[in-house]
Amino acid sequence: MSQDTLFDKVWDLHKVASLPGGSDQIFVGLHLIHEVTSPQAFGALKDKNLKIKFPNRTVATVDHIVPTDNQSRPFKDNLAEQMISTLEENCLKHKIRFFNIGSGNQGIVHVVAPELGLTQPGMTIACGDSHTSTHGAFGSIAFGIGTSQVRDVLATQTIAMNKLKVRQIWCENQLSNGVYAKDLVLHIINKLGVKAGVGFAYEFAGPAINSLSMEERMTICNMSIEGGARCGYINPDEKTFNYLKNRLCTPKDKNWDQAVKWWQSLKSDENSIYDDLIKLDASKVEPTITWGITPGQSISINQKIPLLESLSTNDKLIAEEAYEYMCFKPGQSIKDTPVEVCFIGSCTNGRISDLRVAAKVLKDKKVSNNVKAFVVPGSEKVANEAKKEGLDKIFKDSGFEWREPGCSMCLAMNSDKLIGNQVSASSSNRNFKGRQGSPNGRTLLMSPAMVAAAAINGKVSDVREFIN
Amino acid sequence: MNSEFNPPIGEISYLKGKCISLIGDDIDTDRIIPARFLKCVNFDSLGKSVFEDDRKTLRGKHPFDLEENKGASILIVNSNFGCGSSREHAPQALLRWGIKAIIGESFADIFYSNCIAIGIPCFTLPQNSIKSIQKYSATKNLFLEIDLRKSFAKSKELSFNLHIKESSKNMFLSGEWDATSTLLANESLIEKKFKDLPYIKFNA
């Protein structure tokens, strides 16, 4: 059992009671909702004649179904229109703060909450979305929940949950030039496997993690779930506090000082006990790309797609499935694989720093004729900042389409989808079969800089050749 | 697929049904229910779309389409079943297809808690036991009776102990898997917690 880690401290602080069955009742400090996983929860409240316990601890935005081309209402897609209207009605009826399209603060829920300063150290944060782990970058304990639990949070501001074990992932040294947080997290998932995190919270620590910006830390924590860990976090530090200062929803004046004082007390003790410890050398990580159908099936740019005999017995079956689905031969290079669609965006890599890095690669370059490339800013704030910096122009001049904020082709609930068995170079988080909207579409996950490089060459490329 | 859907209610201590086996590790919730089916404001129509893309690809040969699996209610899976998205639509689609319990090597955390929250007990067994069950059910129908209190399953020819988290087992036996009322019972403690949390004050 872990002791005195940040996870233990935040868990204990939020524990309301031990439930008769043996799980804990945990208070949820911040509840985020969106249009896809909340309507049934509001429906259930109505059926059970229950009220919302603390409406001002829930905040809503709309992201999964929003079109990224034409956002005028009503949406062309009737079902999408029905979903956004339902959320609007529910928020209005229950007096829930809602950052709607055009508010200047709409966007992907895991981009919006941090940039508004809603996400803060020491909180428990829940949302009906598995990438809620993102918020752990601020030293909060954040996890995805299903719709029945959304109902429970609305009705009680608590959920029933078993305490997780804690694994520290210590990242030595520093990432090298042209290697990004996305590469590091893909590398971690590859080394540990996609199910190693089941039953665990991941604490990311060490010099390489400390050097990351807050946005890079979000990329790391975001993909904890792809390694099986429902929750991933990083101990807060001065970078965390500086990021949060003067955001719309952060404490002000005297309250700010009080908050920082409390936040500074929140971290894993030096002699805290972990259920497991893993060490890895961040300086050895190279630009990393997935070749298969799970986020753990990745290699670095100069490696070859693994041979069946090089894999463990347990990995063989899914590897065979992946070769077939992806139309890859074992032993083949990943470099120079032709790509047809390039997507920059998502809660993993749709923030301003991601757009800056990609734009730097794209400046004065052209997207290959064979590629459809588009960039979907993570939020209205990201889009506005990018425009202020002229990044939208760089993207457009290169041949990228500049779109409106949303989840878009990360999960393809709107009209942004792969067609047939197209290959996409994607800055998103999941390469599952059919994930990007076509039942036989193929996804290669990589960093936004690598997507930009792939877009220029029309094939998987080493971004270090562009920036060095 | 069951034509009439009766959701589970109250105490769950005994289950009986035909097994349906689905082979493969890391079967994610996008495969269980592709994202396009999430465009709905209730779960009612999800049962028929469970594994839609996998089923289309296999043209009638998918376990959920095979005649011999008709009416099955106990799903046998391998490891990390239900990984990926937190969509409760995945277990809701399985439930509406007719699945009442799942036995597997391991389950993704969010999928597992979603199953508990809607009344689908998930049991685990070691890899070799799952593989032998899958081997057995590949040639003949396997009907299981599950005694949740004893965590025990038996058929005419097989019997084995199942593993389930103690807290989940207790919730099924007491009916408290439908957690809202249990949580609400501690309303005064919830209110006290709300008042005591430091950040509630400085974010006021």
Boltz contact constraints between the chains, C-beta under 6 A:
constraints:
  - contact:
      token1: [A, 16]
      token2: [B, 186]
      max_distance: 6.0
  - contact:
      token1: [A, 16]
      token2: [B, 189]
      max_distance: 6.0
  - contact:
      token1: [A, 16]
      token2: [B, 190]
      max_distance: 6.0
  - contact:
      token1: [A, 16]
      token2: [B, 193]
      max_distance: 6.0
  - contact:
      token1: [A, 17]
      token2: [B, 186]
      max_distance: 6.0
  - contact:
      token1: [A, 17]
      token2: [B, 189]
      max_distance: 6.0
  - contact:
      token1: [A, 21]
      token2: [B, 167]
      max_distance: 6.0
  - contact:
      token1: [A, 21]
      token2: [B, 170]
      max_distance: 6.0
  - contact:
      token1: [A, 21]
      token2: [B, 171]
      max_distance: 6.0
  - contact:
      token1: [A, 21]
      token2: [B, 176]
      max_distance: 6.0
  - contact:
      token1: [A, 22]
      token2: [B, 166]
      max_distance: 6.0
  - contact:
      token1: [A, 22]
      token2: [B, 167]
      max_distance: 6.0
  - contact:
      token1: [A, 22]
      token2: [B, 170]
      max_distance: 6.0
  - contact:
      token1: [A, 23]
      token2: [B, 167]
      max_distance: 6.0
  - contact:
      token1: [A, 25]
      token2: [B, 183]
      max_distance: 6.0
  - contact:
      token1: [A, 27]
      token2: [B, 193]
      max_distance: 6.0
  - contact:
      token1: [A, 36]
      token2: [B, 38]
      max_distance: 6.0
  - contact:
      token1: [A, 39]
      token2: [B, 41]
      max_distance: 6.0
  - contact:
      token1: [A, 40]
      token2: [B, 42]
      max_distance: 6.0
  - contact:
      token1: [A, 79]
      token2: [B, 39]
      max_distance: 6.0
  - contact:
      token1: [A, 86]
      token2: [B, 41]
      max_distance: 6.0
  - contact:
      token1: [A, 129]
      token2: [B, 86]
      max_distance: 6.0
  - contact:
      token1: [A, 130]
      token2: [B, 85]
      max_distance: 6.0
  - contact:
      token1: [A, 130]
      token2: [B, 86]
      max_distance: 6.0
  - contact:
      token1: [A, 130]
      token2: [B, 110]
      max_distance: 6.0
  - contact:
      token1: [A, 144]
      token2: [B, 86]
      max_distance: 6.0
  - contact:
      token1: [A, 144]
      token2: [B, 110]
      max_distance: 6.0
  - contact:
      token1: [A, 146]
      token2: [B, 86]
      max_distance: 6.0
  - contact:
      token1: [A, 146]
      token2: [B, 88]
      max_distance: 6.0
  - contact:
      token1: [A, 146]
      token2: [B, 114]
      max_distance: 6.0
  - contact:
      token1: [A, 147]
      token2: [B, 88]
      max_distance: 6.0
  - contact:
      token1: [A, 148]
      token2: [B, 117]
      max_distance: 6.0
  - contact:
      token1: [A, 148]
      token2: [B, 118]
      max_distance: 6.0
  - contact:
      token1: [A, 152]
      token2: [B, 179]
      max_distance: 6.0
  - contact:
      token1: [A, 152]
      token2: [B, 180]
      max_distance: 6.0
  - contact:
      token1: [A, 152]
      token2: [B, 183]
      max_distance: 6.0
  - contact:
      token1: [A, 155]
      token2: [B, 180]
      max_distance: 6.0
  - contact:
      token1: [A, 156]
      token2: [B, 183]
      max_distance: 6.0
  - contact:
      token1: [A, 156]
      token2: [B, 184]
      max_distance: 6.0
  - contact:
      token1: [A, 158]
      token2: [B, 183]
      max_distance: 6.0
  - contact:
      token1: [A, 158]
      token2: [B, 190]
      max_distance: 6.0
  - contact:
      token1: [A, 160]
      token2: [B, 179]
      max_distance: 6.0
  - contact:
      token1: [A, 162]
      token2: [B, 167]
      max_distance: 6.0
  - contact:
      token1: [A, 194]
      token2: [B, 26]
      max_distance: 6.0
  - contact:
      token1: [A, 195]
      token2: [B, 80]
      max_distance: 6.0
  - contact:
      token1: [A, 198]
      token2: [B, 109]
      max_distance: 6.0
  - contact:
      token1: [A, 230]
      token2: [B, 109]
      max_distance: 6.0
  - contact:
      token1: [A, 230]
      token2: [B, 110]
      max_distance: 6.0
  - contact:
      token1: [A, 251]
      token2: [B, 202]
      max_distance: 6.0
  - contact:
      token1: [A, 251]
      token2: [B, 203]
      max_distance: 6.0
  - contact:
      token1: [A, 255]
      token2: [B, 202]
      max_distance: 6.0
  - contact:
      token1: [A, 258]
      token2: [B, 202]
      max_distance: 6.0
  - contact:
      token1: [A, 259]
      token2: [B, 202]
      max_distance: 6.0
  - contact:
      token1: [A, 262]
      token2: [B, 198]
      max_distance: 6.0
  - contact:
      token1: [A, 294]
      token2: [B, 26]
      max_distance: 6.0
  - contact:
      token1: [A, 318]
      token2: [B, 25]
      max_distance: 6.0
  - contact:
      token1: [A, 318]
      token2: [B, 26]
      max_distance: 6.0
  - contact:
      token1: [A, 411]
      token2: [B, 35]
      max_distance: 6.0
  - contact:
      token1: [A, 413]
      token2: [B, 35]
      max_distance: 6.0
  - contact:
      token1: [A, 432]
      token2: [B, 28]
      max_distance: 6.0
  - contact:
      token1: [A, 432]
      token2: [B, 30]
      max_distance: 6.0
  - contact:
      token1: [A, 433]
      token2: [B, 31]
      max_distance: 6.0
  - contact:
      token1: [A, 434]
      token2: [B, 34]
      max_distance: 6.0
  - contact:
      token1: [A, 434]
      token2: [B, 53]
      max_distance: 6.0
  - contact:
      token1: [A, 435]
      token2: [B, 30]
      max_distance: 6.0
  - contact:
      token1: [A, 439]
      token2: [B, 53]
      max_distance: 6.0
